[in-house]
Amino acid sequence: IVPLILCVYRVFEILAALVEIYFRPSDTRHHQFRILLHASLHYLATGFAFALFYLFADWWFESFSSPNEDGVMESQFSEWFEPIYNSLMTVVAFGGNDEPQNWQGKWLSLIELSIGFMLVTFIFMNITQIWAGSRSESK
């Protein structure tokens, strides 16, 4: 349960950092590159945290399990890397994993999608600010 609590704390910390990034005024290029780096690292941290959430949701609620031909519940995560891959794909590609089987899995996917959407938005905003700043400096 300790890793799960740490991952929940990390997700809230990522959300707080995104709010701080959005409301901190700065036009310096150094600050914008730092924001871009932090957003990329938050993307990876979100993906790894939600991979653990997916595993726990599958163990406790069978959120990512479906019945096989014999009627036995079989997990979508047959290999150790699959929850990480599915989580990293869900953050940016809007659905790397199969359909969650219950509301716990669906809520996890929706929360991860919303965090991923915010991260992509911040990354895009900073890339355009850096690009616009380099264009205005060259004139």
C-alpha positions as CSV (number, residue, x, y, z in Angstrom):
1,I,0.0,0.0,0.0
2,V,3.0,2.3,0.6
3,P,3.9,2.5,-3.2
4,L,0.3,3.3,-3.9
5,I,0.2,6.2,-1.4
6,L,3.5,7.5,-2.8
7,C,2.1,7.5,-6.3
8,V,-1.1,9.3,-5.2
9,Y,1.1,11.9,-3.5
10,R,3.2,12.2,-6.7
11,V,0.1,12.8,-8.9
12,F,-1.1,15.6,-6.6
13,E,2.4,17.1,-6.7
14,I,2.4,17.0,-10.5
15,L,-1.0,18.8,-10.5
16,A,0.4,21.5,-8.1
17,A,3.4,21.9,-10.3
18,L,1.3,22.4,-13.4
19,V,-0.8,25.1,-11.7
20,E,2.5,26.8,-10.6
21,I,3.9,26.5,-14.1
22,Y,0.8,28.1,-15.6
23,F,0.5,31.0,-13.3
24,R,4.2,31.9,-12.9
25,P,5.0,34.9,-15.2
26,S,8.3,34.7,-17.0
27,D,9.5,35.5,-20.4
28,T,13.0,34.3,-20.1
29,R,14.1,31.5,-22.4
30,H,15.8,29.7,-19.6
31,H,12.6,29.5,-17.6
32,Q,10.6,28.2,-20.6
33,F,13.1,25.4,-21.4
34,R,13.0,24.5,-17.7
35,I,9.2,24.3,-17.9
36,L,9.4,22.1,-21.0
37,L,11.9,19.7,-19.2
38,H,9.7,19.6,-16.1
39,A,6.6,18.9,-18.1
40,S,8.4,16.0,-19.9
41,L,9.5,14.5,-16.6
42,H,6.0,14.9,-15.2
43,Y,4.7,13.0,-18.2
44,L,7.0,10.0,-17.4
45,A,6.2,10.2,-13.6
46,T,2.4,10.2,-14.4
47,G,2.8,7.2,-16.7
48,F,4.7,5.2,-14.1
49,A,2.3,6.2,-11.3
50,F,-0.7,5.2,-13.3
51,A,0.9,1.9,-14.3
52,L,1.0,1.1,-10.7
53,F,-2.6,2.3,-10.3
54,Y,-3.6,0.0,-13.2
55,L,-1.9,-3.0,-11.5
56,F,-3.6,-2.4,-8.2
57,A,-7.0,-1.8,-9.9
58,D,-6.6,-5.1,-11.8
59,W,-5.6,-7.0,-8.6
60,W,-8.3,-5.6,-6.4
61,F,-11.2,-5.0,-8.8
62,E,-10.3,-6.9,-11.9
63,S,-10.6,-3.6,-13.8
64,F,-8.4,-4.8,-16.7
65,S,-9.3,-8.4,-16.8
66,S,-11.7,-10.2,-19.0
67,P,-13.0,-13.8,-19.1
68,N,-11.2,-16.2,-21.4
69,E,-12.7,-19.2,-23.2
70,D,-13.0,-21.2,-20.0
71,G,-14.7,-18.4,-18.1
72,V,-11.7,-17.6,-15.9
73,M,-10.8,-14.0,-15.5
74,E,-7.5,-13.2,-17.4
75,S,-5.5,-10.0,-16.9
76,Q,-4.6,-7.8,-19.9
77,F,-1.2,-7.4,-18.3
78,S,0.4,-10.8,-18.9
79,E,4.0,-9.3,-19.0
80,W,5.6,-6.8,-16.5
81,F,6.0,-4.0,-19.1
82,E,2.4,-4.0,-20.4
83,P,0.9,-1.7,-17.7
84,I,3.8,0.8,-18.2
85,Y,3.3,0.8,-21.9
86,N,-0.5,1.1,-21.7
87,S,-0.2,3.9,-19.2
88,L,2.3,5.9,-21.2
89,M,0.2,5.4,-24.3
90,T,-3.0,6.5,-22.4
91,V,-1.3,9.8,-21.3
92,V,-0.8,11.0,-24.9
93,A,-2.6,8.8,-27.3
94,F,-6.0,8.7,-25.6
95,G,-6.2,4.9,-25.1
96,G,-3.3,2.5,-25.1
97,N,-5.1,-0.1,-23.0
98,D,-8.1,-2.2,-23.8
99,E,-11.5,-1.3,-22.5
100,P,-11.6,-1.2,-18.7
101,Q,-14.1,-3.6,-17.4
102,N,-15.6,-1.5,-14.5
103,W,-15.9,2.0,-13.3
104,Q,-12.7,2.0,-11.3
105,G,-10.6,1.4,-14.4
106,K,-12.6,3.9,-16.4
107,W,-12.1,6.6,-13.8
108,L,-8.4,5.8,-13.7
109,S,-8.2,6.2,-17.5
110,L,-10.2,9.4,-17.5
111,I,-8.0,11.0,-14.7
112,E,-4.8,10.0,-16.6
113,L,-6.2,11.4,-19.8
114,S,-7.0,14.7,-18.2
115,I,-3.5,15.0,-16.7
116,G,-2.0,14.0,-20.0
117,F,-4.1,16.7,-21.8
118,M,-2.8,19.3,-19.4
119,L,0.8,18.2,-19.8
120,V,0.5,18.2,-23.6
121,T,-1.1,21.7,-23.4
122,F,1.7,23.1,-21.3
123,I,4.3,21.5,-23.5
124,F,2.7,23.0,-26.7
125,M,2.2,26.4,-25.1
126,N,5.9,26.6,-24.1
127,I,7.2,25.4,-27.5
128,T,5.1,28.1,-29.2
129,Q,6.4,30.7,-26.7
130,I,10.0,29.7,-27.3
131,W,9.4,29.7,-31.1
132,A,7.7,33.1,-31.0
133,G,10.4,34.5,-28.7
134,S,13.2,33.3,-31.1
135,R,11.3,34.8,-34.1
136,S,10.9,38.2,-32.3
137,E,14.6,38.2,-31.3
138,S,15.8,37.6,-34.9
139,K,13.9,40.7,-36.2
